[in-house]
Amino acid sequence: MILYRLLISVVTPVLLLRLGDMCARLGFQKAKDTFPRLWIHAASNGELASVRFLIKHLVEHDETLRILITTNTQTARAMANRWMLPRVSCILSPIDLRNCTRRILRNWHVTGLIVVENELWPNRLTVCHAEDIPVGYIGARLSEKSAKTWGKFPQLIKNTLHCITWASAQDELSKDRLTKLGLAKDKWLPTIDLKSFFEPADQPVPVAVAQLYDRHSTILAASTHDGEDDLVLQAFKQARDYHPGLHLILAPRHPKRRDQITALLHQHDLTYVQHSTGARRDATTAVTLADTMGEMDVWYQLASICFVGGSLVDKGGHTPYEPLSYGSAVIHGPSTANFARIYQLLDQQNGAICVGSADQLASAIAQLLDPSKREEIVANAEKHIASSADLKHLIDAITDML
């Protein structure tokens, strides 16, 4: 623990230069009142979106409750602010220094902390424990690779997990890994996949944007990684040879790869517009490069078919719940470890299509351009994605914290 504290102190100046907003990162921002607050920390857009339903439930059922959300990224903070939920504040998360955590606890009158997925920050959790602030851990997720990394620092992770009051895992494998690393068995609540409760955005796509896209002939490649874009473009070109009106929205997981992707678009001789520049498509445009953050809800609403990225390369795949909640038919690759249970269920019940190459992706797109086939896939998915998890345990645990 001492070594970790030394290292985080040494790298703090570099982190401040990279992250910006020194006031927030050092914990100096203050609430405008003295009401107690529940602190919820989520790393970025995906983690924050997974707890939106829970936050809405809490503020709707307790008119006295105030919540502080912290996020690691500017885009996640902007997303939370767009929700405009009553009595909810959102700021950038502090660096994991003990004094920064103490300032947050004091300045925002924190009575409980909830961390989402894999945000196990040692100083933050140990300070809360030392000051008798209960810590809940929801959607707890730990990959095999991360478990091996933590396993190299057994005392650090054991001390960190000891500070958790209760936890609810996203899946049984994560639960097993965290238990082996030191999270006591009696602290586990029922396993709940929070992402299965994803709620579509309240705001529809602006008419000026929606009228540029025919949903039935628009395909979304969502959250693609390096190594997937070329395969997606190969498949799209093949499908477009037989369906000239097709349009592709290519939304990379990391927009900073835009230059790499535009080079591929030129290589494939595909006309495109780059969304970040403010350009808008016309009848001759084949591809929209969705190279911004925080707008995935817009793209989901515009496409009837969605290839979910991170699955044709070894990244474990991204969530199918979001495109399914917008009624899009889902295509994915074989790498689905992050959502293994739901993808296995969808594949078994003909609620999604698994592909392993550009040719197979092109074939799947062609199949789903048939409205009856697409409707069948979507209907099958809707039958099996409804979560049967009982949220009572989770709500009761949070209520006890307050």
C-alpha positions as CSV (number, residue, x, y, z in Angstrom):
1,M,0.0,0.0,0.0
2,I,2.9,2.4,0.8
3,L,4.5,1.7,-2.6
4,Y,1.2,2.5,-4.3
5,R,0.7,5.7,-2.4
6,L,4.3,6.7,-3.3
7,L,3.8,6.0,-7.0
8,I,0.5,7.8,-7.3
9,S,2.0,10.8,-5.6
10,V,4.9,10.8,-8.1
11,V,2.7,10.6,-11.2
12,T,0.1,13.1,-10.0
13,P,1.7,16.2,-11.7
14,V,1.7,14.3,-15.0
15,L,-1.9,13.2,-14.5
16,L,-2.9,16.8,-13.8
17,L,-1.3,18.0,-17.0
18,R,-3.0,15.3,-19.0
19,L,-6.4,15.4,-17.4
20,G,-6.9,19.1,-16.9
21,D,-9.4,20.8,-14.5
22,M,-7.1,20.9,-11.6
23,C,-9.8,22.1,-9.2
24,A,-12.0,19.0,-9.7
25,R,-9.1,16.5,-10.0
26,L,-7.7,17.7,-6.6
27,G,-11.2,17.6,-5.0
28,F,-11.6,21.3,-4.3
29,Q,-15.1,21.7,-5.9
30,K,-17.8,22.2,-3.3
31,A,-21.5,21.6,-2.9
32,K,-23.6,24.7,-2.6
33,D,-25.4,23.3,0.4
34,T,-24.8,21.0,3.4
35,F,-27.2,18.2,2.5
36,P,-25.8,14.7,2.7
37,R,-25.1,13.0,-0.5
38,L,-24.6,9.5,-2.0
39,W,-21.4,9.5,-4.1
40,I,-21.6,7.3,-7.3
41,H,-18.4,6.9,-9.3
42,A,-18.4,5.5,-12.9
43,A,-15.4,5.6,-15.2
44,S,-16.9,6.6,-18.5
45,N,-20.0,6.6,-20.8
46,G,-20.7,2.9,-20.8
47,E,-20.4,2.4,-17.0
48,L,-22.4,5.6,-16.3
49,A,-25.2,4.6,-18.8
50,S,-25.5,1.2,-17.0
51,V,-26.5,2.9,-13.8
52,R,-28.8,5.6,-15.2
53,F,-31.9,3.5,-14.5
54,L,-30.7,3.0,-10.9
55,I,-30.0,6.7,-10.3
56,K,-33.5,7.6,-11.8
57,H,-35.1,5.1,-9.5
58,L,-33.3,6.4,-6.4
59,V,-34.2,10.1,-7.0
60,E,-37.8,9.4,-8.0
61,H,-38.5,7.3,-4.9
62,D,-36.7,9.5,-2.4
63,E,-37.4,13.3,-2.8
64,T,-34.8,14.1,-0.1
65,L,-31.9,12.2,-1.8
66,R,-29.0,14.1,-3.3
67,I,-26.4,12.4,-5.5
68,L,-22.9,13.3,-6.5
69,I,-21.7,11.5,-9.7
70,T,-18.0,11.5,-10.6
71,T,-16.6,10.3,-13.9
72,N,-13.1,10.0,-15.3
73,T,-14.0,11.6,-18.6
74,Q,-15.4,14.9,-19.8
75,T,-17.9,13.1,-22.2
76,A,-19.4,11.1,-19.4
77,R,-19.8,14.2,-17.3
78,A,-21.6,15.9,-20.2
79,M,-23.8,12.9,-20.6
80,A,-24.9,12.9,-17.0
81,N,-25.6,16.7,-17.2
82,R,-27.8,16.1,-20.2
83,W,-30.0,13.8,-18.1
84,M,-31.0,16.8,-16.0
85,L,-32.1,14.6,-13.1
86,P,-33.2,16.4,-10.0
87,R,-30.8,16.8,-7.1
88,V,-28.0,15.2,-9.1
89,S,-24.6,16.9,-9.5
90,C,-21.8,15.6,-11.7
91,I,-18.1,16.5,-11.6
92,L,-14.8,15.0,-12.8
93,S,-13.4,12.4,-10.5
94,P,-10.5,13.3,-8.2
95,I,-7.0,11.7,-8.5
96,D,-6.6,8.8,-6.2
97,L,-4.8,10.6,-3.5
98,R,-6.0,10.4,0.1
99,N,-6.3,14.1,0.6
100,C,-8.3,14.5,-2.6
101,T,-10.8,11.8,-1.4
102,R,-11.0,13.5,2.0
103,R,-11.9,16.8,0.3
104,I,-14.6,15.2,-1.7
105,L,-16.1,13.5,1.4
106,R,-16.0,16.8,3.3
107,N,-17.0,19.2,0.5
108,W,-19.9,17.1,-0.7
109,H,-21.0,15.7,2.7
110,V,-20.8,12.2,1.5
111,T,-22.6,9.4,3.5
112,G,-21.9,6.5,1.1
113,L,-19.9,5.6,-2.0
114,I,-20.9,3.4,-4.8
115,V,-18.3,2.3,-7.4
116,V,-19.3,0.8,-10.7
117,E,-17.7,-2.1,-12.6
118,N,-13.9,-2.1,-12.1
119,E,-13.1,1.3,-10.4
120,L,-11.1,-0.2,-7.5
121,W,-9.0,2.8,-6.4
122,P,-7.0,1.8,-3.3
123,N,-6.6,5.2,-1.6
124,R,-10.3,6.2,-2.3
125,L,-11.6,3.0,-0.7
126,T,-9.3,2.9,2.2
127,V,-10.0,6.5,3.2
128,C,-13.8,5.9,3.0
129,H,-13.3,2.8,5.2
130,A,-11.2,4.7,7.7
131,E,-13.9,7.4,7.9
132,D,-16.8,4.9,8.3
133,I,-18.2,5.7,4.9
134,P,-19.8,2.5,3.5
135,V,-18.7,1.4,0.1
136,G,-21.0,-0.5,-2.4
137,Y,-19.6,-2.2,-5.5
138,I,-22.1,-2.7,-8.3
139,G,-21.8,-4.3,-11.7
140,A,-18.5,-5.7,-10.3
141,R,-16.5,-6.8,-13.3
142,L,-13.0,-8.2,-13.5
143,S,-11.5,-9.8,-16.6
144,E,-9.0,-12.7,-16.4
145,K,-6.2,-10.4,-17.5
146,S,-7.0,-7.8,-14.8
147,A,-7.3,-10.6,-12.2
148,K,-3.8,-11.7,-13.1
149,T,-2.4,-8.2,-12.9
150,W,-4.0,-7.6,-9.4
151,G,-2.7,-11.0,-8.4
152,K,0.8,-9.7,-8.6
153,F,0.0,-7.3,-5.8
154,P,-1.9,-9.5,-3.4
155,Q,-1.7,-7.4,-0.3
156,L,-2.8,-4.2,-2.1
157,I,-5.9,-5.8,-3.6
158,K,-6.7,-7.6,-0.4
159,N,-6.6,-4.3,1.6
160,T,-8.7,-2.6,-1.1
161,L,-11.4,-5.3,-1.2
162,H,-11.5,-5.4,2.5
163,C,-12.9,-1.8,2.4
164,I,-16.0,-2.9,0.4
165,T,-19.2,-3.1,2.5
166,W,-21.2,-5.1,-0.1
167,A,-20.9,-6.0,-3.8
168,S,-23.0,-7.2,-6.7
169,A,-21.2,-8.8,-9.6
170,Q,-22.0,-8.4,-13.3
171,D,-21.3,-12.1,-13.9
172,E,-20.3,-15.2,-12.0
173,L,-16.8,-15.3,-13.4
174,S,-16.0,-11.8,-12.1
175,K,-17.5,-12.8,-8.8
176,D,-15.2,-15.9,-8.5
177,R,-12.1,-13.9,-9.5
178,L,-12.8,-11.1,-6.9
179,T,-13.5,-13.7,-4.2
180,K,-10.2,-15.4,-4.9
181,L,-8.5,-12.0,-4.6
182,G,-9.9,-11.5,-1.2
183,L,-13.5,-10.1,-1.3
184,A,-15.3,-11.9,1.5
185,K,-18.1,-14.3,0.4
186,D,-20.6,-12.9,2.9
187,K,-20.4,-9.5,1.2
188,W,-21.9,-10.6,-2.1
189,L,-25.5,-9.7,-3.1
190,P,-27.2,-11.5,-6.1
191,T,-25.4,-11.1,-9.4
192,I,-27.0,-8.5,-11.7
193,D,-26.0,-7.4,-15.2
194,L,-26.7,-3.7,-14.9
195,K,-26.3,-3.2,-18.6
196,S,-29.5,-5.3,-19.2
197,F,-31.4,-2.4,-17.7
198,F,-30.2,0.1,-20.3
199,E,-32.8,2.8,-21.1
200,P,-33.0,4.5,-24.6
201,A,-32.4,8.2,-24.7
202,D,-35.3,10.4,-23.9
203,Q,-34.6,12.8,-26.8
204,P,-35.2,11.7,-30.4
205,V,-32.7,12.5,-33.1
206,P,-33.1,16.0,-34.4
207,V,-35.3,16.1,-37.5
208,A,-32.6,17.8,-39.6
209,V,-30.3,14.8,-38.9
210,A,-32.9,12.0,-39.0
211,Q,-34.2,13.0,-42.5
212,L,-30.7,12.4,-43.9
213,Y,-30.8,8.7,-43.1
214,D,-33.2,5.9,-44.2
215,R,-33.1,3.6,-41.1
216,H,-34.0,0.5,-43.2
217,S,-30.9,0.9,-45.3
218,T,-28.5,2.2,-42.7
219,I,-26.0,0.0,-40.9
220,L,-24.1,1.0,-37.8
221,A,-20.6,-0.4,-36.8
222,A,-20.5,0.5,-33.1
223,S,-17.4,0.8,-31.0
224,T,-15.0,-0.7,-33.5
225,H,-11.4,-1.3,-32.6
226,D,-8.1,-1.3,-34.6
227,G,-8.2,-4.3,-36.9
228,E,-12.0,-4.3,-37.3
229,D,-12.6,-1.2,-39.5
230,D,-11.0,-2.8,-42.6
231,L,-13.1,-5.9,-42.2
232,V,-16.2,-3.8,-41.8
233,L,-15.5,-1.8,-44.9
234,Q,-14.7,-4.9,-46.9
235,A,-18.1,-6.4,-45.9
236,F,-19.9,-3.1,-46.5
237,K,-18.6,-2.8,-50.0
238,Q,-19.6,-6.4,-50.8
239,A,-23.1,-5.8,-49.5
240,R,-23.4,-2.4,-51.3
241,D,-22.6,-4.0,-54.6
242,Y,-26.0,-5.7,-54.4
243,H,-27.8,-2.9,-52.5
244,P,-26.4,0.4,-53.8
245,G,-28.5,2.5,-51.4
246,L,-26.8,1.2,-48.3
247,H,-25.2,3.6,-45.9
248,L,-22.7,2.8,-43.2
249,I,-22.2,4.8,-39.9
250,L,-18.8,3.8,-38.6
251,A,-18.4,4.8,-35.0
252,P,-14.9,3.8,-33.6
253,R,-14.5,3.1,-29.9
254,H,-11.7,5.7,-29.9
255,P,-12.3,8.7,-32.2
256,K,-8.7,9.6,-32.1
257,R,-8.2,6.8,-34.7
258,R,-10.0,9.0,-37.2
259,D,-6.9,9.5,-39.4
260,Q,-6.3,5.8,-39.6
261,I,-9.9,5.2,-40.6
262,T,-10.0,8.0,-43.2
263,A,-7.0,6.4,-44.8
264,L,-8.9,3.1,-45.0
265,L,-11.9,4.9,-46.5
266,H,-9.7,6.3,-49.2
267,Q,-8.1,2.9,-49.8
268,H,-11.5,1.4,-50.3
269,D,-12.6,4.3,-52.5
270,L,-15.7,5.0,-50.4
271,T,-17.1,8.5,-50.2
272,Y,-17.6,9.7,-46.6
273,V,-18.4,12.6,-44.3
274,Q,-16.6,13.2,-41.0
275,H,-19.1,14.1,-38.3
276,S,-16.7,15.9,-36.1
277,T,-16.2,18.6,-38.8
278,G,-19.9,19.4,-39.0
279,A,-20.2,17.9,-42.5
280,R,-23.5,16.2,-43.3
281,R,-24.1,13.4,-45.8
282,D,-25.9,13.6,-49.1
283,A,-27.3,11.1,-51.6
284,T,-23.7,10.3,-52.9
285,T,-22.2,9.6,-49.4
286,A,-21.5,6.0,-48.6
287,V,-20.1,6.3,-45.0
288,T,-20.6,8.6,-42.1
289,L,-17.5,8.6,-39.9
290,A,-19.0,9.1,-36.4
291,D,-15.8,10.4,-34.8
292,T,-17.2,12.1,-31.7
293,M,-17.9,10.9,-28.2
294,G,-21.2,10.8,-26.4
295,E,-23.5,10.5,-29.4
296,M,-23.9,6.8,-29.7
297,D,-27.6,7.1,-28.8
298,V,-28.1,9.1,-32.0
299,W,-26.4,6.5,-34.2
300,Y,-28.4,3.6,-32.6
301,Q,-31.6,5.4,-33.5
302,L,-30.6,5.8,-37.2
303,A,-29.6,2.2,-38.0
304,S,-31.7,-0.9,-38.3
305,I,-28.7,-3.2,-38.3
306,C,-25.8,-3.0,-35.8
307,F,-22.4,-4.7,-35.9
308,V,-21.1,-4.6,-32.3
309,G,-17.4,-3.9,-32.2
310,G,-14.6,-5.4,-30.1
311,S,-15.8,-8.8,-31.2
312,L,-13.8,-9.5,-34.4
313,V,-10.6,-8.7,-32.5
314,D,-9.7,-10.0,-29.1
315,K,-11.4,-7.3,-27.0
316,G,-14.2,-9.3,-25.5
317,G,-17.0,-7.5,-27.3
318,H,-19.2,-4.5,-26.3
319,T,-22.8,-4.5,-25.0
320,P,-25.6,-5.8,-27.2
321,Y,-28.2,-4.3,-24.9
322,E,-27.9,-0.8,-26.3
323,P,-28.6,-1.5,-29.9
324,L,-31.2,-4.1,-29.0
325,S,-33.0,-1.4,-26.9
326,Y,-33.4,0.7,-30.0
327,G,-34.7,-2.2,-32.1
328,S,-31.6,-2.9,-34.1
329,A,-30.7,-6.4,-35.3
330,V,-27.3,-7.3,-33.8
331,I,-24.3,-8.9,-35.6
332,H,-21.2,-9.7,-33.6
333,G,-17.9,-11.5,-33.9
334,P,-16.7,-14.5,-31.8
335,S,-14.9,-12.5,-29.1
336,T,-17.7,-11.9,-26.5
337,A,-16.1,-12.7,-23.1
338,N,-17.4,-9.4,-21.6
339,F,-21.0,-10.4,-22.3
340,A,-20.7,-14.1,-22.7
341,R,-24.0,-15.1,-21.2
342,I,-26.2,-12.8,-23.2
343,Y,-24.4,-13.4,-26.5
344,Q,-24.6,-17.2,-26.0
345,L,-28.3,-16.9,-25.3
346,L,-29.0,-14.7,-28.3
347,D,-27.0,-16.9,-30.6
348,Q,-28.8,-20.0,-29.4
349,Q,-32.3,-18.4,-29.8
350,N,-31.6,-16.8,-33.2
351,G,-31.6,-13.4,-31.6
352,A,-28.2,-12.3,-33.1
353,I,-25.8,-13.4,-35.9
354,C,-22.2,-14.4,-35.1
355,V,-19.7,-13.9,-37.9
356,G,-15.9,-14.5,-38.1
357,S,-14.8,-12.8,-41.3
358,A,-15.6,-10.0,-43.7
359,D,-17.4,-12.4,-46.1
360,Q,-19.6,-13.7,-43.3
361,L,-20.3,-10.1,-42.1
362,A,-21.4,-9.2,-45.7
363,S,-23.6,-12.3,-45.8
364,A,-25.2,-11.4,-42.4
365,I,-25.9,-7.8,-43.6
366,A,-27.5,-9.1,-46.7
367,Q,-29.8,-11.4,-44.7
368,L,-30.9,-8.7,-42.4
369,L,-31.8,-6.3,-45.2
370,D,-34.8,-8.6,-45.7
371,P,-37.3,-6.9,-43.4
372,S,-39.0,-10.1,-42.4
373,K,-35.6,-11.7,-41.4
374,R,-34.6,-8.6,-39.5
375,E,-37.9,-8.4,-37.6
376,E,-37.6,-12.1,-36.7
377,I,-34.1,-11.6,-35.3
378,V,-35.2,-8.5,-33.3
379,A,-38.3,-10.3,-32.0
380,N,-36.3,-13.3,-30.8
381,A,-33.8,-11.0,-29.0
382,E,-36.6,-9.1,-27.3
383,K,-38.0,-12.3,-25.8
384,H,-34.7,-13.2,-24.1
385,I,-33.0,-10.0,-23.0
386,A,-35.5,-9.0,-20.3
387,S,-33.7,-9.3,-17.0
388,S,-35.3,-11.4,-14.3
389,A,-33.0,-10.1,-11.7
390,D,-34.6,-8.8,-8.5
391,L,-33.3,-5.3,-7.8
392,K,-34.7,-5.3,-4.2
393,H,-31.4,-6.5,-2.7
394,L,-29.6,-3.7,-4.4
395,I,-32.0,-1.0,-3.6
396,D,-32.2,-2.1,0.1
397,A,-28.4,-2.1,0.4
398,I,-28.2,1.4,-1.0
399,T,-31.0,2.6,1.2
400,D,-29.2,1.2,4.3
401,M,-26.1,3.2,3.3
402,L,-28.1,6.4,3.5
